[in-house]
Amino acid sequence: MTYYTTPLQFGYFLALLFAVLLWYRGWREERLSDKLLGWILFFLAMEIQDYTFGFAGINILWEKFDGFPRYFTLAFAPTIFLYLNAQINRDFRLKAAHLLHYVPYFLYFSISFAVFVQGKTALHQFRVSTLAHWLSWLETAAIWASYIYYFYQSLRIYRAYRSWTESQFSDVELVSFIWLRNFIYLIIAGEVFKLGWSIADKALDDLPFEQDWWWNLFTVAIITYVGIKGYAQPQPKKLVFDQAALEATHLPAQHLPDDTAKDGVAALPTEVNYAVWKTKIDKLMRDDKVYLEPELTLSDLANRLKTNVSVLSGVINGGYGKNFNDFVNEFRVEEFKRRRKDPENQHLSLLGIALDSGFNSKATFNRAVKKFTGTSPKNYLEGV
């Protein structure tokens, strides 16, 4: 082993290990998102497979399987897109229509396999042909078009989803999936890095084989990040975000008050009496202190008030001028202030008091205190 082989072998087998673990958990818990993430890690393993074997001196892939379609680049971006949909919506299911996303990959596989089975002579003749040259350019264009389209769609859905979580959850840390957004950015950076090496390779008339090790090492870093973050990602059972369905349920603008169509909040009929509903909500929050429940959701609060989430979300947004997340966390910040002044709590840490006040994570607590006091928890207490 050398410093070339060890990192690639680590990444290769780590990706396969996480793929198997995710496939098994997805099968056991009937979770589509895990199964799709398993395929994503498998695709990443295949991306570095040739160099992992090559640097180790194992040449079977070139000697026996040269020309076999063993790359999944054209299937990669669509699978990330479908994974995101499955992760943020537990009701999401794969349908026959989703196979259309993989048409470019199926074309690549079919052409490559048809040439491969004809033998080495036919493969060599094909590679030096004009058709192969143009197909290579077409494949590269298809790959970049796939990345641009599916990553744009994924980030667009992610932004809508983040806005939606703030109107549905009092603690968005567990359902934010920021790592997935970072993963997409890493893939973009990795492809740009790889493209740069390819351009340099052509410009400098074939760089040494070892130079390709660097972008493979970057892929190993992506595998490690995605494998650990993806496998450890909490899986809320109630998470059902369907952007198309939400948009379809919104009432026409002329039936809404001017201040209810904000932050992706569901439509609210004009006949809803804000004053009556605010009295009910204030009583529930101050008497029952439901904000002390760390995993409180808009749906939970709606059930307690015997109404639906559309009406409740509209009242909170229009009546209080806040989304659900800010509405609940402001109560928690005030609770934290009261508990911190109580002599009986002087032995507790700031985080301990925060958790007793309904916060479920340090990050959410710090962000809420800064938002509603204008400074960090530590600086706020020093100024009190």
C-alpha positions in Angstrom: 0.0 0.0 0.0 1.0 3.6 -0.7 -0.4 7.0 0.2 -2.1 6.8 -3.2 -4.0 3.6 -2.5 -4.9 3.8 1.2 -7.3 6.8 1.0 -9.1 5.6 -2.1 -9.5 2.1 -0.7 -10.9 3.6 2.5 -13.4 5.7 0.6 -14.4 2.9 -1.7 -15.1 0.4 0.9 -16.7 3.0 3.2 -19.1 3.9 0.5 -20.0 0.3 -0.1 -20.5 -0.3 3.6 -22.8 2.6 4.1 -24.7 1.6 0.9 -25.4 -1.8 2.3 -26.3 -0.4 5.8 -28.7 2.1 4.2 -30.3 -0.5 1.9 -30.8 -2.8 4.8 -32.3 0.0 7.0 -34.5 1.2 4.2 -35.8 -2.3 3.7 -36.3 -3.0 7.4 -38.0 0.3 8.1 -39.7 0.7 4.7 -37.9 4.0 4.1 -37.4 5.0 0.5 -35.0 7.8 1.3 -32.5 5.4 2.8 -32.6 3.1 -0.2 -32.0 6.0 -2.6 -29.1 7.3 -0.4 -27.6 3.8 -0.5 -27.6 4.0 -4.3 -26.0 7.5 -4.2 -23.1 6.1 -2.1 -22.9 3.1 -4.5 -22.6 5.5 -7.4 -19.8 7.4 -5.6 -18.0 4.2 -5.0 -18.1 3.4 -8.7 -16.8 6.8 -9.5 -13.5 6.1 -7.8 -13.5 2.3 -8.5 -11.1 2.4 -11.5 -8.5 4.4 -9.7 -8.9 2.5 -6.5 -8.1 -0.7 -8.3 -5.5 0.9 -10.6 -3.4 2.4 -7.9 -3.4 -1.0 -6.2 -2.1 -2.6 -9.3 -5.3 -4.5 -10.0 -6.0 -4.1 -13.8 -8.9 -6.5 -14.3 -11.3 -3.6 -15.1 -9.1 -2.6 -18.1 -8.1 -6.1 -19.1 -11.4 -7.9 -18.9 -14.0 -5.2 -18.6 -12.6 -2.4 -20.8 -15.6 -0.6 -22.3 -18.2 -2.1 -20.0 -20.6 0.7 -18.9 -19.7 0.8 -15.2 -20.2 4.6 -14.6 -23.4 6.0 -13.2 -22.8 9.7 -13.7 -26.0 10.3 -15.7 -28.0 8.6 -13.0 -26.4 10.5 -10.1 -28.2 13.9 -10.2 -31.7 12.4 -10.8 -31.2 10.1 -7.8 -30.2 13.0 -5.5 -33.3 14.8 -6.7 -35.5 11.8 -5.9 -33.8 11.3 -2.6 -34.5 14.8 -1.5 -38.2 14.4 -2.4 -38.3 11.1 -0.4 -36.4 12.6 2.6 -38.7 15.6 3.1 -41.9 13.7 2.3 -42.4 10.3 3.9 -45.4 9.7 1.6 -43.3 10.0 -1.5 -43.3 6.9 -3.7 -41.5 6.0 -6.9 -43.7 5.6 -9.9 -43.2 4.4 -13.4 -43.0 8.0 -14.6 -39.9 8.5 -12.5 -38.0 6.2 -14.9 -38.0 9.1 -17.4 -35.4 10.7 -15.3 -33.0 7.9 -16.2 -33.5 7.9 -20.0 -30.1 9.5 -20.7 -28.4 6.9 -18.4 -30.3 4.0 -20.1 -29.1 5.3 -23.5 -25.5 5.5 -22.4 -25.7 2.0 -20.9 -27.3 0.5 -24.0 -24.9 2.0 -26.5 -21.8 1.2 -24.4 -23.0 -2.4 -23.7 -23.8 -3.0 -27.3 -20.3 -2.1 -28.3 -18.7 -4.0 -25.4 -20.3 -7.3 -26.2 -18.8 -7.2 -29.8 -15.3 -7.7 -28.5 -12.1 -5.7 -28.2 -11.6 -5.2 -31.9 -15.0 -3.7 -32.4 -14.5 -1.6 -29.2 -11.2 -0.2 -30.6 -12.8 0.6 -34.0 -15.7 2.4 -32.3 -13.4 4.5 -30.1 -11.5 5.9 -33.0 -14.6 6.6 -35.0 -16.2 10.1 -35.6 -19.4 8.8 -34.0 -17.6 8.0 -30.8 -16.1 11.5 -30.7 -19.5 13.1 -31.1 -21.2 10.8 -28.6 -18.4 11.6 -26.1 -19.2 15.3 -26.4 -22.9 14.6 -26.2 -22.4 12.6 -23.0 -20.4 15.4 -21.4 -23.1 17.9 -22.4 -25.8 15.6 -21.0 -23.9 15.2 -17.7 -23.6 18.9 -17.2 -27.2 19.5 -18.3 -28.3 16.9 -15.8 -26.3 18.5 -13.0 -27.5 22.0 -13.7 -31.2 21.0 -14.0 -31.5 18.5 -11.1 -29.4 20.5 -8.7 -31.3 23.7 -9.5 -34.6 21.9 -8.9 -33.3 20.3 -5.7 -32.1 23.6 -4.3 -35.3 25.3 -5.3 -37.4 22.6 -3.5 -35.0 22.8 -0.6 -35.5 26.6 -0.2 -39.3 26.1 -0.3 -39.0 23.3 2.2 -36.9 25.4 4.7 -39.5 28.2 4.5 -42.2 25.6 5.1 -40.5 24.0 8.2 -40.4 27.4 9.9 -44.2 27.6 9.6 -44.7 24.0 10.9 -42.0 23.1 13.5 -40.9 24.8 16.6 -37.4 23.3 16.3 -36.2 23.1 12.7 -32.7 21.7 13.5 -33.8 18.1 13.2 -35.5 18.6 9.9 -33.3 21.2 8.3 -31.2 18.8 6.2 -28.6 21.5 5.7 -26.0 18.7 5.1 -27.9 17.8 1.9 -27.7 21.3 0.6 -23.9 21.2 1.4 -23.6 17.9 -0.4 -25.0 19.4 -3.6 -22.5 22.3 -3.3 -19.7 19.8 -2.7 -20.7 17.8 -5.8 -20.7 21.0 -7.9 -17.3 22.0 -6.5 -16.0 18.5 -7.2 -17.2 18.5 -10.8 -15.6 21.9 -11.4 -12.4 20.6 -9.8 -12.5 17.5 -12.0 -13.2 19.6 -15.1 -10.2 21.8 -14.3 -8.0 18.8 -14.2 -9.4 17.5 -17.5 -8.7 20.8 -19.2 -5.2 20.9 -17.7 -4.6 17.3 -18.8 -5.5 18.2 -22.4 -3.6 21.5 -22.4 -0.4 20.0 -21.0 -0.6 16.9 -23.2 -1.6 14.2 -20.8 -0.6 14.7 -17.2 0.8 11.7 -15.3 -1.8 9.1 -14.2 -1.1 10.1 -10.5 -2.5 13.6 -11.0 -6.0 12.2 -11.2 -5.6 11.0 -7.7 -6.5 14.5 -6.4 -10.0 14.7 -7.6 -10.6 11.1 -6.5 -9.4 12.1 -3.1 -12.0 14.9 -3.2 -14.6 12.3 -3.9 -13.4 10.3 -0.9 -14.1 13.4 1.3 -17.6 13.6 -0.2 -18.2 9.9 0.5 -17.1 10.3 4.1 -19.3 13.4 4.7 -22.4 12.0 3.0 -22.1 8.6 4.5 -21.8 9.8 8.1 -24.3 12.7 7.8 -26.8 10.7 5.8 -26.8 7.6 8.0 -27.0 9.7 11.2 -29.8 11.9 9.9 -32.8 11.8 12.2 -35.9 10.5 10.4 -39.1 12.3 11.6 -42.2 10.1 10.9 -44.6 13.0 10.5 -42.6 14.8 7.8 -44.8 15.3 4.7 -43.8 18.2 2.5 -45.5 18.2 -0.9 -44.9 21.6 -2.6 -47.3 20.9 -5.4 -50.1 19.9 -3.0 -49.5 22.9 -0.8 -49.6 25.3 -3.7 -52.8 23.7 -5.0 -54.6 24.2 -1.6 -53.9 27.9 -1.5 -57.0 30.0 -2.0 -57.1 32.8 -4.6 -55.4 36.0 -3.5 -58.7 38.0 -3.5 -60.0 35.8 -0.7 -57.1 36.5 1.6 -56.2 39.3 4.0 -53.1 41.2 2.8 -50.9 39.9 5.6 -51.6 36.1 5.4 -49.8 35.2 2.2 -46.3 35.3 3.7 -43.5 32.8 4.2 -45.3 30.0 2.4 -48.1 30.0 5.0 -51.4 28.4 3.9 -54.3 30.5 2.8 -56.7 32.0 5.4 -60.3 32.9 4.7 -61.2 36.6 5.5 -64.0 35.5 7.8 -61.6 34.1 10.4 -61.8 36.3 13.6 -58.2 37.0 14.6 -59.2 38.4 18.1 -61.1 35.2 19.0 -58.4 32.9 17.8 -55.6 34.9 19.5 -57.4 34.7 22.8 -57.6 30.9 22.5 -54.0 30.6 21.4 -52.7 32.9 24.2 -54.7 31.0 26.8 -53.2 27.7 25.6 -49.7 29.0 25.5 -49.7 30.7 28.8 -51.9 28.4 30.9 -50.8 25.0 29.5 -47.3 26.1 28.4 -47.3 23.8 25.4 -44.2 25.6 24.2 -42.3 23.5 26.8 -42.8 20.5 24.5 -39.5 20.4 22.5 -41.0 18.7 19.4 -44.2 20.9 19.3 -45.5 21.2 15.7 -48.2 23.3 14.1 -50.2 20.2 13.7 -50.0 19.4 17.4 -51.2 22.9 18.3 -54.0 22.7 15.8 -55.2 19.4 17.3 -55.3 21.0 20.7 -57.3 23.9 19.4 -59.5 21.6 17.4 -58.9 23.4 14.1 -56.8 22.8 11.0 -53.2 23.8 10.3 -54.3 26.3 7.5 -56.4 28.3 9.8 -53.9 28.2 12.7 -51.0 29.1 10.5 -52.8 32.0 9.0 -53.8 33.3 12.4 -50.3 33.1 13.7 -48.9 34.7 10.6 -51.5 37.4 10.2 -52.5 38.0 13.8 -49.0 37.9 15.4 -46.9 38.8 12.4 -44.7 35.7 12.9 -44.2 32.3 11.5 -44.9 29.3 13.8 -41.2 28.8 14.6 -40.6 32.4 15.8 -44.0 32.4 17.6 -43.1 29.4 19.8 -39.5 30.2 20.3 -40.2 33.7 21.6 -42.3 32.1 24.3 -39.3 29.8 25.1 -36.9 32.8 25.3 -39.2 34.5 27.8 -39.4 31.3 29.7 -35.6 31.1 29.8 -35.4 34.6 31.1 -37.8 33.8 34.0 -36.1 30.6 34.9 -32.6 32.2 34.8 -33.7 34.7 37.4 -35.1 32.0 39.7 -32.6 31.4 42.5 -33.5 27.7 42.5 -32.0 27.4 39.0 -28.7 29.2 39.7 -26.9 25.8 39.8 -27.9 25.0 36.3 -26.0 25.8 33.1 -27.4 28.0 30.4 -28.0 25.0 28.2 -29.7 23.1 31.1 -32.1 26.0 31.6 -32.7 26.3 27.8 -33.6 22.6 27.6 -36.0 23.1 30.5 -37.5 26.0 28.7 -38.5 23.9 25.7 -35.5 24.2 23.4 -34.3 21.0 21.9 -30.8 22.0 20.7 -28.1 24.5 21.6 -28.1 25.9 18.0 -31.8 26.7 18.1 -31.5 28.3 21.5 -28.6 30.5 20.5 -30.3 31.6 17.3 -33.6 32.4 19.1 -32.0 34.4 21.9 -30.0 36.4 19.4 -33.1 37.0 17.3 -35.3 38.2 20.2 -32.7 40.0 22.4 -30.3 41.2 19.7 -27.3 39.5 21.2 -25.9 36.1 22.3 -27.1 34.3 25.5 -23.8 35.0 27.2 -23.7 38.7 26.3 -27.4 39.1 27.2 -26.8 37.7 30.7 -23.8 39.9 31.2 -25.9 42.9 30.3 -28.8 42.0 32.6 
